[in-house]
Amino acid sequence: TEKDYFEIIGNKTAILFSAACEIGAILGNVTPRQRSAVKNFGYKLGIAFQLRDDILDYTSYDDVLGKRVGTDLKEGKLTLPFIHALKSTSEKEKLSVAKILNRHTISKKDFEWVSKLMEKYNGIGYAAAATEKYLNDAKKHLDNFPASRYKNALLSLADSMLKREK
């Protein structure tokens, strides 16, 4: 489910980003409120990073991404684009997906078929919208910080997440 997916990426990628940002806040000797804001910024940024990574696993190319596309599907990882698309599939399509997931190896043809389902049922668009929402939420956590090169760097980092190709 989407809830399970967000719990998994929250406990994996998002918590790592959150901790990295919080360490920066601790070392920067900021107020407890600012520390919490930076920690929350990192958490939301981590969610967005993972969402973008999951999108790229269906939309990028091996030579651009630096790893094999389709790895999540081949490993049986159900990511948000897949979960969203699966909600709208027909029973026949669901049976075909189940057969693919139960195979020991997933062929290029299988991957292309599942990728077309993502497109048909807007799995990629849905995940992209979620990515943008999390990035906007992340940036709001920095609203109470004064303008500085550090704040600008964090905002730029968040903005670059949507354009990330690797």
Sequence and secondary structure as in RCSB ss.txt:
>XXXX:A:sequence
TEKDYFEIIGNKTAILFSAACEIGAILGNVTPRQRSAVKNFGYKLGIAFQLRDDILDYTSYDDVLGKRVGTDLKE
GKLTLPFIHALKSTSEKEKLSVAKILNRHTISKKDFEWVSKLMEKYNGIGYAAAATEKYLNDAKKHLDNFPASRY
KNALLSLADSMLKREK
>XXXX:A:secstr
 HHHHHHHHIIIIIHHHHHHHHHHHHHTT  HHHHHHHHHHHHHHHHHHHHHHHHHHHHS HHHHSS TTHHHHT
T   HHHHHHHHH  HHHHHHHHHHHTSSS  HHHHHHHHHHHHHTTHHHHHHHHHHHHHHHHHHTTTTS S HH
HHHHHHHHHHHTT   
